[in-house]
Every structure is written in C-alpha cells, then in structure tokens.
C-alpha cells in the first residue's frame, strides 16, 4: 500500500519579512519627520529676533526653544535608530537566527536612541505644566488653549517619558547580555503593551480631553468629531487591552505559544484605526477647518502614521498564516 504523503503547510509567512516590512515603514516616516524637523528648526533659528519680540520673557522663550528644538533632536535620534533597525531587520531576514550575534549591538543602539527620542519630550512636558500657570498670557503659536497644552504637552508627554524609556532600557540590556530568548520575548511583549497604552491610547485620549475641556462636550454632537472621538478613546483602549490579554501568556512565561490569529486581529485593528482616522481628518476638512489638538496630531504632526503598516501585517495572521521563524 502506498503511504500518503502530506505536503508541508504553505500558508506561512517569514518572521524576518514581517519585521523588515514594519521597520521599512518606521524608517520611511522617520526620514520624512527628519526633513520636516530640519525645515522647522531652521525657521526657529533664523527668526530669533521675531520670537524675542513675541516672547520678551527670556525664561519662557528658553522653555519654548527647548521644547521645539528638543523635538528636532528627538527626530534625529529616531532617524538614526530607524537606520540601525533597518540594517538589523534586513540582515535578520536574510540570515534568520544566525544573524543575532551580528546585529544585537545594532538593535541595542536602536533601542537606546528610541528611548532618547522619548526623553526629548521632557521639555515639552515641563512646558505643558508651566503654560497653564501663566493663564495663557504668553505667546505660544498664537492663542493656543490652555487645556490643550496641559493635557497634550503636559500629561501625555509625561506619561511617555515615564513609561517607555525604562522598558526600552531593560529590553536593550537583555539583548546585549544575550539573555535567554524567553526573557527577551517577555520584555518585547511588555514593551509592545507599554506603547499601546502610553504612546497610542493615553496620548490620543489626552488630545480629546484637552479639546472637550476647552470647547465643551457639545463638540461631540458633530458626527465627524464623534467619529474621531470614539475610536481614538474607546477603540484604542480596546486594542491595548486586547494586546495585553493576548500577550499575557508570553509576559508570564516567555516560552508560551501565542495565539497568532488573535494577535493578527489586534494588529490589523490597530493599523485600521490610523486608516480610519486619516479618512476622518480629510472628511472633516483637516486642521484648517478644525484647528484642534487631535486634528493637528493625527496627520500634520503624527510620528506614528507608520503604524498603518500593521493592517497589512495583521491580515495574513488573521487569515491563519503561520509565522515561520
């Protein structure tokens, strides 16, 4: 009797390829933000006499420049991090686990620079809490509402500064010390969850809190505003909780097997949020029509638009493609 030969499952996708695609998106937006930061920084430096006239108080002018140029320095750090990450991702894709000794220092440097990017938010956080004490009676891009600055620059930036760098420092140390793979997987999941809660959900929620406390809850009676508010505040929270729930087995035990379709659904929903948010932005007429925090941050000044790529990454996993390591 002839034995039945079963062919291997062809519905697989390379982990290295997934990492490379995500890092390519990260690099592309980091390059764009670097160019925009260079243009803006040049304007700040070349128009010092104008800003001295607009902000006669030296302490406020110094804080303003520290906040704005700090963002530019952060952009440089993130771009260098993205270059190192792109190199490491490409080598890992080509050589798989054999590349780890070659790339671990590059990955460690990229994590250090990414942590530095978030530490550059410290002047913005300070400005966010100082500005309300002036009653908004100092110049800050015209007439910027006090509560928007407090919640967006103050609380949101402070949360990112306190949460993200320590996690990245820990993950970097584990990688450089060549700790066992389960421990690195565990802290990678912790870092992902920290980003979901602090960088994405809390940040976006603070933008809407700043707007609502400034202009009133009646603004949510506008269908466009409501369409932006619901997924930003509740949708991202659900995604963050799902991310925590589905990575919890690996956070408890780095050897645990994760449910790839559920992780794929979470990633796809996360990427879809940014696709939907961009549509809401343009349907609402953009920042010109709605000069408020969320509309400013979701497209014109959004360093996280690269996360749209997670929609493309999540769909194959949702379709039950297996990750091939």
N, C-alpha and C positions, 0 to 999 in steps of 0.2 A: 504494500500500500504506500502510495506517495505521501510524504509528510507535507502538511500545509505550511507554506512559508508566509509569514506575516511581514509585510514591509514596515519599516520604521515610520513613525508619525511625521508627516511632512509639515504639519501645522506648527512650526516652531519659528521663533524669532530670536536673533542673537542678542544677548545682554549687551555685548560690546557695541552693537549697532544702535541699540536704544540709547545708550549713554552718549554715543557720538552725535546722534541727531539732537538730543536735548542740549548738549554742550554747544553745538553749532548755533542753535537759536540764542542761547545765552551769550555767545561771543558776538553775534550779529548786533544784538541790541546794545551790548556794552560798547561796541565800536561807534554806533550811532550816538549814544549818550556822551561818549568822549568828545566827539566832534561838536555836539551842541554845547557841552560844558566849556569847551575851549573858546567858542564864539562868545558865550555869555561872560566868561571870565575876562576876556579881552575888553568887552564893553564896560565891565565894572572898573577895571584898572584904568582904562583910557578916559573914563568920565568921573574921576575922583573929584575934581572941582565942583561938578554938578551935585554929587552926593554930599559934599561938605556943605553946600548951600541948603540942600534938602534936610540934612541931618546935622545941625550945628553942634549937638551934644556929642563930644568925642567918644564917650563910653558906649552910646547907642550905635554910633557909626562903626565902632570897632566890633561890636557884637554882630551887627548886620553883616559886615565883611567876613567875619569868622564863620558865620552860618552859611553864607552863599559860597565863599571860596572853599569852605570845608566840604561842601557837596562836590565841588570840582575835583578836589584832591581824592575824595572817595571814588569819583568816576575813573580817575587814573588807576587807582588801586584795583578796582573791579575789572578794568580792561586788561591789565597785566594778569590778573587772576584768570580771566577768560582765555588768554593766550596759553597760559600754562595748562589749563584744563583741556583746551582743545588738543594740544600736543599729547597729553596723557591719554585722552579718550581715543585718539587715533591709534596710538601705539597699542593700547589695550584691545581695541577692535581687531588689530592685525595679529597680535601675539597672544591674546587672551591672558590667562593667569601667569604665563611665563613672563609677561611684561611688568608684573608688580614690583620686583626689585628695581627695575629701571625707572619706574615712574613714581614711586612712593614719595620721593623728595619733592617732585613737581606738584603732586597732589597736596602735600603738606604746605608748600609755599602758597598754593592757590587758596587753601582754606585760611591761612594766616592773612592773606590780602583781603579775602572776602570779609573776615572778621574786622579788619581795619576799615573796610568800607562802611560798616555799620557804626563803628566807633567815631567816624567822621560826622555822625548825626548828633554828637554831644553838644556842639554849639547851637544847633537848631533846637534841641530840647531846652537848653537854657533860655534861648530867645523866646520860645513858646511860653515859658512860665513868667518871664520878665515883662513881656509886652503887655499883658493884662494889667500889671501894676501901674502902667503909665496911663491907663484909661484909653489907650489907643491914640494918645495925643502926640505920638512921634510918627515920623514918616516910615511907612513900610509898604512899598508898592501902592502908593495912593491911599485909599481908605479901605484897608483890609479889616473885616470884622474881628473883634477881639476874640470871640469864642472859637472861630475857625482856627485862629493861630494857636490858641490854648490847646484845643483838642488834637489838631493835626500835627503841629510842630512840637507841642509840649508832651502830651500823654502818649501819642503814637510813637514818636521818636524815642522817648524814654523807654518804652516797652521793648523796642527793638534793640536798643543799646544794652539793656539789662539781660535780655533773654538769649539773643543769637550769638554774640562773641564767646561767652563761656562754653556753649555747646560745641562751637566750631573748634575752639582751642582743645577741648577734650578729645574730639574726633581726630584732630591733627596729631595729638600726642600718641594716640593709639596706633595710628598708621605709621608714624616714624619709628615707634618702638617695636614694630612688627608683632603686635599683639595677635592672639588667635582670631581667626576670621569671625567666629560668632560674636565676639566682643565688638568688633568693628561694625558688623551688621546691626547689632543692638543700638549703637550710638548713631549710626546712619539713620535708623528709623526715628530715633529721638530728635535728631536734627530736622528731619523732614516734618515731623509733627510740630516742632517749635516754629518753623517757618509758616506752616499753615495757620497756626493760632496767632502768632505775634506779628508777622510781616503782612499776612494777607487779610485774615478776618478782622483782627483788632484794629489794624491800620485803616481799613475800609470803613469799619463801624465808626471810628472816631471822626472820619470825614463827614459822615451823615449826622452824627451827634452835633458836631460843630455847626452844620448848616441848620438843623432843626432848632437848636437853642438860639440861633441868630434870627432866623426868618419865620419860625413858628411851624408847628406840625401841619398847618393848613397846606403847606407846600406839597404834602403827600397826596393831596386831592388831585393834583396834576398827574394824569396817567403815566407820562414819561418819567417824572420823578419817582413815582411809585414803582415803576418797572426797574429803575436803577436801585432803589432802596431795598426792596425785598430780597433779591439775590445777593446783594452786597452784604447785608446784615445777617439774614437768616440762611441764605443759600451757602455762603462761605462757612458759616458756623457748622452747618450740617456736614459739609465736605470735610472740615477739620476734625469733627467728631468721628466721622467715618474713617478718616485716615488714621486716627488714634486707635480706633476699635480694630481695624484690620491689620495694623502693625503691632498691636499689643502682644500677640504671641511671640514675635521676634524680640520685642523690648524685654519681655520676661526671660526668654531663652533664645539666644542668637541662632541656635540650631533648628528652631521651629520652622515648619514649612508654612509659607504664607499662601492665602487664597488669591491666586493671580487674577481670576476674573473679577473679583470684588475690588482688588487694587486697581485693575484696569478701569472699572466703572468709576471709581473715585477720581482717578487721574483724568479720565475723559470729561467728567462733570466739572472738574477744576479748569481745564482748558476751555470748555464750553462757556464757562462764566465769562471769560475775557472776550470771547467772540460776541456773546450777547451784550456785554457792557459796551463794547465798541459800537455795536449797532444802535444801542440806546443813545449813546453820545451823539452820533450823527443824526439820528431821527430827531433828537431834541434841539438840533441846531448848533451843537458844540459849545465850547466855552464862551464864544462871542454872544450867544443867546442866553446862556445860563452861567454867569461868571461866579460860580460857587465851587467849593473845595473839591467835591467828588468829580465834577466835570473837568476841573483843571488837572486832577491827578490821574484820571483813568486813561487819558490819551496823551495830552500835550507833555506831561511830566511824569510818565509812568515807566519806571525802570524795570517793571515786571511783565511787560507785554509779551516777552519771550515765552511766558508760561502758556501761551496759546498752543504751543507745540505739544503739550500734554494731552490735548484732544486726540492728536494723531497717534501718540504713543499708547494711550489708554484703549483705543478702539480695538486693536488686534488682541490685546489681553482680554478684553470683554468678550471677544469672539472666540475665546478659549484657545488662542495660540499659546504655546508653552514657551517660556523663556529658556533659551539654550545657553548655558554658561560655558 
